[in-house]
Amino acid sequence: MVRIIFAGMPEMGPICLTALIEAKKNIVGVVMPPKNNMAIYNTMLTIANGLGLDPISFEKRMDEPEFIEKVRSKNADIGIVASFNKRFPKVLLDSVKMGFVNSHPSLLPMYRGGNPYFYPIINNEKKTGVTLHFMDEEFDTGDIVFQKEVALSPYETMGTIFNRTNFMFAQVHVDMITFLEQGNELQRKPQDKAGKYPDAPMIHEHLGHTIIDWTQNAEIIERFIRACNPFMGSMTSYKSNPVKIFSGFYDSTKTSDKPPGTIVEVFPTHISVATGKGFFYPTALQVGSYFSGDINMFIKTVEPEVGDVFE
């Protein structure tokens, strides 16, 4: 049987690890996440112990001699990585016979980086996908061994892409190991590292990356809101209260002489907000610590008026 070292973090990690175990694949060790986030570390440790697998931890660095020796001692044929937030040093990559195969939720070389779920929505892509690639010393640049496209619907959110691709990876990991068990070799396709492709840097709420720009047109705002949903929530404020908007719809044909962000219509079932072009109609939102609910709750609880402003 193919001997596998596995490394992963929630949510992708547990989903893929469980699928490999259920398919009776031979996991000989599980590389634990960094200890600087004990919640994630303990989650993976509990899962590994619960499945009867051998956890392999490092203290601070992934090139620690004791850690590397533990990985080498497993005599693994291949490593599988399903979400990990540290760069693998060359000494670790070389500690497994075939190397490590990473799972990246985009069609590389497009959208390399830490949040490939967000940008395909923002950029109005019609498709994204999943990629398995051998790891090198950079992020998301190694030789590709498998790709599969995913069509994006007009209602896609970060969460729907996240969930679909996680379960796709669970299946393709099983398929890849089965392929190797049948005596086949993985075909490697080098990535284009010189071309100009959109990348996918991390999105940080504390740096203001999720704040709605009401001067944008309504269509772009609607995409931005879906791209943040549900893990972050796009941010604005109402009467000095922080507001997260999770969903809505738009009408690009509507016009108003009010500044962007101004509520221009209030009805019992909906409100409309002026943007740089068109109206946006929020449908689900959270207001401070008061409540999280639909627009009907917002209207009944907050009693917005025409002329109020989302800032």
C-alpha positions in Angstrom: 0.0 0.0 0.0 1.0 3.6 -0.6 2.4 5.1 2.6 1.0 8.6 3.2 2.0 11.5 5.5 -0.9 13.9 5.9 -0.9 17.5 6.9 -4.0 19.7 7.2 -6.0 22.2 9.1 -9.8 22.7 9.5 -12.0 22.6 7.7 -10.4 21.0 4.6 -8.0 18.9 6.6 -10.5 16.8 8.7 -12.8 16.3 5.7 -9.9 15.0 3.5 -8.3 12.9 6.2 -11.6 11.2 7.1 -12.2 10.4 3.4 -8.8 8.8 3.1 -9.4 6.7 6.2 -12.8 5.6 5.1 -11.3 4.6 1.8 -8.8 2.5 3.8 -5.8 4.4 2.6 -2.6 3.9 4.6 -1.9 7.1 6.7 1.3 6.5 8.5 1.5 9.9 10.2 -0.2 13.3 10.6 1.8 16.5 10.7 0.2 18.8 13.3 -0.5 22.5 12.6 1.6 25.2 14.3 1.1 25.4 18.1 0.6 29.2 18.0 -3.1 28.5 17.4 -3.9 25.9 20.0 -7.6 25.7 19.0 -6.6 24.5 15.5 -3.7 22.4 16.9 -6.0 20.6 19.4 -8.7 20.0 16.8 -6.3 18.2 14.5 -4.7 16.4 17.5 -8.1 15.1 18.7 -9.0 14.0 15.2 -5.7 12.2 14.7 -5.9 10.4 18.1 -9.5 9.5 17.5 -8.6 7.9 14.2 -5.7 6.0 15.8 -3.1 7.9 13.8 0.4 9.0 14.8 0.6 12.9 15.3 3.9 14.5 14.5 4.5 17.9 16.0 7.1 20.6 15.7 7.7 23.3 18.3 8.3 26.4 16.3 9.9 25.6 13.0 9.3 22.9 10.4 13.0 22.3 9.8 13.7 21.2 13.4 15.9 18.1 13.2 13.8 16.0 15.6 10.7 16.8 13.7 12.3 16.0 10.3 13.6 12.7 11.7 10.1 11.7 12.8 8.8 12.4 9.4 11.6 10.4 7.7 11.1 7.5 10.1 7.6 7.0 8.6 9.2 6.0 5.3 6.3 7.7 3.5 5.8 7.4 -0.3 3.9 10.7 -0.6 2.7 13.6 1.5 -0.8 15.1 1.1 -1.4 18.7 2.3 -5.0 19.9 2.8 -4.8 23.5 4.0 -1.7 24.6 5.9 -0.5 28.1 6.8 3.3 27.6 6.9 5.8 27.2 4.2 7.3 23.7 3.9 11.2 24.0 3.9 13.2 21.9 1.4 14.5 19.5 4.1 10.9 18.6 4.9 9.8 18.3 1.2 12.8 16.0 0.7 11.9 13.8 3.6 9.1 12.0 1.7 10.0 9.9 -1.4 7.7 11.5 -4.0 7.3 14.8 -2.1 4.2 16.6 -0.9 1.1 17.3 -3.0 -0.8 20.4 -2.0 -4.5 21.1 -2.4 -5.2 24.5 -3.8 -8.8 25.6 -4.4 -8.3 27.5 -7.7 -7.2 26.7 -11.3 -3.5 27.5 -10.8 -1.6 29.5 -11.9 -4.6 31.7 -11.4 -5.4 32.9 -7.8 -2.2 31.8 -6.0 -2.4 32.9 -2.4 -4.3 32.7 0.9 -7.9 33.4 -0.2 -8.7 31.9 -3.6 -12.4 31.8 -2.6 -12.9 35.5 -2.5 -11.4 36.8 -5.8 -13.2 34.7 -8.4 -16.4 36.2 -7.1 -15.1 39.7 -7.0 -13.7 39.4 -10.6 -17.0 37.9 -11.9 -15.3 34.7 -13.0 -17.5 32.0 -14.6 -15.5 29.2 -13.2 -12.9 28.2 -10.6 -11.7 24.8 -9.6 -9.3 22.6 -7.7 -5.7 21.9 -8.2 -3.3 19.2 -6.8 0.3 20.2 -7.3 3.7 19.1 -5.9 5.0 21.6 -3.4 8.3 23.5 -3.9 9.8 26.1 -1.6 7.3 28.8 -2.7 3.5 29.0 -2.2 1.4 27.4 -4.9 4.0 27.3 -7.7 4.9 23.6 -8.0 4.1 21.2 -10.8 0.4 20.4 -11.3 -0.8 16.8 -11.3 -4.6 17.3 -11.3 -7.1 20.0 -12.0 -10.9 20.1 -12.2 -13.1 23.0 -13.1 -16.1 24.2 -11.1 -18.8 26.4 -12.7 -19.7 29.5 -10.6 -23.4 30.4 -10.2 -24.6 34.0 -10.1 -25.3 33.4 -6.4 -22.0 31.9 -5.3 -20.5 32.9 -2.0 -17.1 32.4 -0.4 -18.8 29.7 1.8 -20.4 27.7 -1.1 -17.0 27.6 -3.0 -15.3 26.6 0.2 -17.6 23.8 1.0 -17.8 22.4 -2.6 -14.0 22.4 -3.1 -13.3 20.8 0.3 -15.4 17.8 -0.6 -14.0 17.7 -4.1 -10.5 17.5 -2.6 -11.6 14.6 -0.4 -12.6 12.6 -3.4 -9.6 13.5 -5.6 -7.1 12.6 -2.8 -8.7 9.1 -2.7 -8.6 8.9 -6.5 -4.9 9.9 -6.6 -3.8 7.3 -4.0 -5.9 4.6 -5.8 -4.2 5.6 -9.1 -0.7 5.2 -7.4 -1.7 1.9 -5.8 -2.5 0.6 -9.3 1.2 1.1 -10.2 0.7 4.4 -12.1 2.9 7.5 -11.9 1.7 11.0 -11.5 2.1 13.2 -14.6 3.7 16.5 -13.7 2.9 19.7 -15.6 5.1 22.7 -14.7 3.3 25.9 -13.9 3.8 29.1 -15.9 5.6 31.3 -13.4 6.3 34.2 -15.8 2.8 35.0 -17.0 0.5 37.6 -15.5 -2.3 36.0 -13.5 -4.6 37.3 -10.9 -3.5 36.4 -7.4 -5.4 35.9 -4.1 -3.8 37.6 -1.1 -5.3 37.2 2.3 -8.3 39.3 3.3 -8.1 40.9 6.7 -11.1 42.5 8.5 -8.8 44.4 10.9 -7.1 46.1 7.9 -10.4 47.3 6.5 -10.4 44.9 3.5 -14.1 44.0 4.1 -15.5 47.6 4.2 -18.2 48.3 1.6 -17.4 51.1 -0.7 -20.8 52.6 -1.5 -19.4 54.7 -4.3 -18.9 51.5 -6.4 -21.8 50.5 -8.6 -24.4 48.2 -7.1 -23.4 45.1 -9.1 -19.8 45.3 -7.8 -21.1 45.8 -4.2 -23.4 42.8 -4.5 -20.4 40.6 -5.6 -18.2 42.0 -2.8 -20.9 41.1 -0.2 -21.2 37.5 -1.6 -17.4 37.2 -1.6 -17.2 38.0 2.1 -20.1 35.7 3.1 -20.2 34.0 5.6 -16.7 34.0 7.1 -16.2 37.7 7.4 -19.2 39.7 6.4 -18.9 42.9 4.5 -18.8 45.9 6.8 -20.5 49.2 7.0 -22.0 51.3 9.8 -25.4 52.7 10.6 -25.9 55.4 13.2 -22.4 54.6 14.6 -23.3 50.9 15.0 -21.1 48.4 13.1 -23.2 46.5 10.5 -22.3 43.4 8.5 -24.3 42.7 5.4 -24.4 39.1 4.2 -26.6 39.2 1.2 -28.7 41.4 -1.1 -29.7 42.1 -4.7 -29.3 45.1 -6.9 -30.9 47.1 -9.7 -28.4 48.9 -11.9 -31.1 51.0 -13.7 -32.2 52.9 -10.6 -30.9 56.5 -10.1 -30.9 58.9 -7.2 -29.4 62.3 -6.4 -28.6 61.2 -2.9 -25.0 60.4 -1.8 -23.9 56.7 -2.1 -24.8 54.8 1.1 -28.0 56.8 1.6 -31.3 55.0 2.2 -33.6 56.2 -0.6 -36.6 54.0 -0.1 -38.2 52.3 2.9 -41.0 49.8 2.5 -42.4 47.2 4.9 -40.4 44.4 3.3 -37.3 46.1 1.9 -35.1 49.2 1.7 -33.0 50.5 -1.1 -29.6 52.1 -0.8 -28.0 54.5 -3.3 -24.7 53.4 -4.7 -22.3 54.9 -7.3 -24.6 53.4 -9.9 -27.9 51.7 -9.2 -29.7 50.7 -6.0 -28.7 47.9 -3.6 -31.2 46.0 -1.5 -29.8 44.3 1.6 -31.6 41.1 2.6 -29.6 39.7 5.5 -27.5 41.6 8.0 -26.1 41.9 11.5 -26.4 45.1 13.5 -23.8 45.4 16.3 -24.6 43.0 19.0 -28.3 43.7 18.8 -29.4 41.1 16.3 -28.6 39.2 13.2 -31.5 38.5 10.8 -33.3 39.4 7.6 -34.2 42.9 6.3 -37.7 42.6 7.8 -36.2 42.3 11.3 -34.0 45.3 10.5 -37.0 47.4 9.4 -39.1 46.5 12.4 -36.3 46.8 15.0 -34.3 49.8 13.8 -37.1 51.7 12.0 -34.8 53.2 9.3 -35.9 56.3 7.5 -35.3 57.8 4.1 -32.1 59.9 4.3 -30.4 57.7 6.9 -26.9 56.7 5.8 -24.8 53.5 5.7 -21.2 54.8 6.1 
